[in-house]
């Protein structure tokens, strides 16, 4: 009986280790967003954003225009985030994290840093940002 229990437990642990957790999937989206900043890749950036994005009067199309402007305007964009907490409730999640953003244009640099709250929703198996940018 004990061997069967240990065997079943090990099997369950192995199977759960093979699956990507929802939190890890959220981290993948956030890493992809970070990579999009570094590469100034609008398509990659938008792949992290929900078509239903809405925040402070800005929808997906306005966000797209704003980010396209940033990627064209700045010679270099460096973004990093840390001290991240993730709260998942069903198909929705909230991420609170510290961030630092540095942009450069014509040799002049500007630094921004602070705390951001991002809201995500699971869309066809992928977590996408719906609010908070």
N, C-alpha and C positions, 0 to 999 in steps of 0.2 A: 504494500500500500504506500509506504513511504517513498519507494523508488518511483512509483507511478506519479506521485505528487511532485517530486523533484523534477522528473522528466517533463511533466506538463508545464511546470513553472519555467523551466529553462526554455522550452519551446515558445511560450508566451513572451518571455523576455527577448528572445531572438527575433520573433516576428515584430514586436513593437520597436526594436532597434532598427529594423529595416525600413520602417515607415517614417516619412518625413513628418514631423509634428507640425501642427498649425502655426505654432510660434516660429518655427524655423522657416516655414513658407512666407510668413510676414517679414522675417529678416531678409529673405531672398529678394522680396520686392523692394525693401529699403536699400539693400546693397546695389540693386539694379538702378535705383534712382540716383544713388551716390555716383555710380559709374557714369550715368548719363550726364551729370554735372561735369565730371572730369573731362569727358570726351566731347561735351557740348553737342550731344546727340539727341535731337528733338524726338525722333521716333522712339528711341529707347526710353526717354523720359515719359512720353505719353503712354507707353505700354504699362506704366505703373499707375496710371490715373483712370478712374472710372468714368465712363461716358456720362454718368449721372452726377459728376462732380459739381458741387455748389457750395460756395463759401463767400460770405461778405459781398453778395451781389455779383460774384464772378462764377460763370459756368465753365464748362470744359473748353468751349471755343475761345473765350476770353483768356483763360489760363494758357491755352496753346499759343495765342498771339503774344502774350506777355513773355512766355518762356522763349519763344522764337526771337523776340527782340533782345532778350538778355544774351542768348547764345550768339547772336550776330554782333552785338555791341561790345562784349568783353573779349579780350584776347585770351584770357585764362580765367577759369573758375575752379576753385578748390573748395570742396565741401566735405565735412566729416561730422559724424554724430557719435555719441557715447552716452553712458549712464542711462540706458534705455529701459523703460518698463513697458510691458505689454499686458493689456487686459482684454481677454477674448470672451465675448458673450454670444454664443451661437455663431451666426454668420457675420457678426460685426466685431470690430476691435478698435481699441484706442491705444496709441503709442505716445508716450511722453519721453522726450529725450533732450539732452543738451546738444547744441550744434555750434559749429563755427563755419563761416562762409568767408572766403577771401576772393575778391574779384580784382582783375587787373586790366587796365586799358591805357595804352600809350605810356607804359612804364609807371603809371600811378596805381597804387593799390588801396583798396578799401577793405576793412575787416568788419564783420558782423558776427555777433555771437549771442546766444541766449538759450531759452527753452522753447521747444515747439511741441504742440499736440497735434497729432495726425489721426484722422479717423479713416478706417478701412472697412471694406465690405468684401466678402468672398464672392467672386464672380466667375462661374464656370471653373471652379477649382483653384483660381488664382486670387490672391488678395490684392485689391486695388484701392488707392487713396480716393476718398469721397469728399474730404473736407480738411481744411487746416493748413493750406499753403499760402 
